[in-house]
Amino acid sequence: MAQQIALVDDDRNILTSVSIALEAEGFAVSTYTDGETALRGLTTRPVDLAILDIKMPRMDGMELLSKLRQTSEVPVIFLTSKDDEVDELMGLRMGADDYIKKPFSQRLLIERIRALLRRAELEQRNADGTLTKGQGAFSRGELVMDGDRHLCTWKGEPVKLTVTEFLLLKALAHRPGHVKNRDQLMDSAYGENIYVDDRTIDSHIKRLRKKLRQVDETFDNIETLYGVGYRYKDEA
């Protein structure tokens, strides 16, 4: 079955050209011209990945993402205008997995889509109940992660993470006490040969900390080493 992509943008030229390109790559595409219509459609017809424009009528991409994140961790790519750095950072902090600036290369968009879908597949069960290539379960003190079922708990409490957040936490916690620079974290979360800006990683880490502190306000196991990277505190 073709993987399902939702494309939400009020620019009909983008909807037409991008949907044609995606369908040529074997994806099934649902298109929406505003956030309200998209929310209704995505609620009744879940997809494997969503591509959202930020600036749209009736409901912008930020609000749409916020509502989607209440019930879904579907991978999300934001489309942003050339100079909207504030919007990019806000989107990442709200739970977007990636962003691409307009005007963009359709080939780049397709590569980012495939990278996100590969990561999501590694963290989910197949529809028939068998496991994908298992990431296994492991624990680090109060942290327990199960990659096969995409589950994370801290002190026994569930922590709901996006695929990107899950992979970043897993990369850090797998070797506590060892520093991971941003390039290494980029490879862990996005795969090799996919470049994202340093601030993308920083924004994901900030959101990851926030989610863990919502469960335990004293959480401080992710340490920042300014100018170097991040590490997970070695509790031993």
C-alpha angles and dihedrals in degrees: 000000000000116000112252120238125186116207116194119185135128091219104093092195090060091045091053100043097041095044090051090050093048094046089051086058091054100261125134108230132203115192129204130180099205140026098247093055090044092052092053091047096046092047092058098031113036118203137202094240138002129212112201132189111216101217111056137137125258093013123014126219094260094057091043091053091048091054093044092052091059090072109008142050093196110154110261131198118193123214109212136183117256098263103029097115092148091054091049093053093044091051093052091048090052092055110274113148099212143350136213125198123232128272091045140171112254088215090056091049091051091049091051091048093051092047092052093046092050090053092047092050092053090056100047140069119249116252091255092057097254118126127252118227097319123242089186129211126283138166135217109190106295093356120094122180129183112189094184091063098026091238128150128180133179117198087347094305119117118245114201109218136177117237091259093050091047093052093046093051091046092051092051098041094045090074108024115199093025118112118235116198121212094261091055091048089047090056092047094051103032106021128242122309093026111111123202129171118267091242089060089064091044091052093049091050091050091052091045091055091047093054093049092047090053085064095038119011090200094060109132104148096119107076127195119219102194113231091008113058139251138307138187112241114256102229092190 
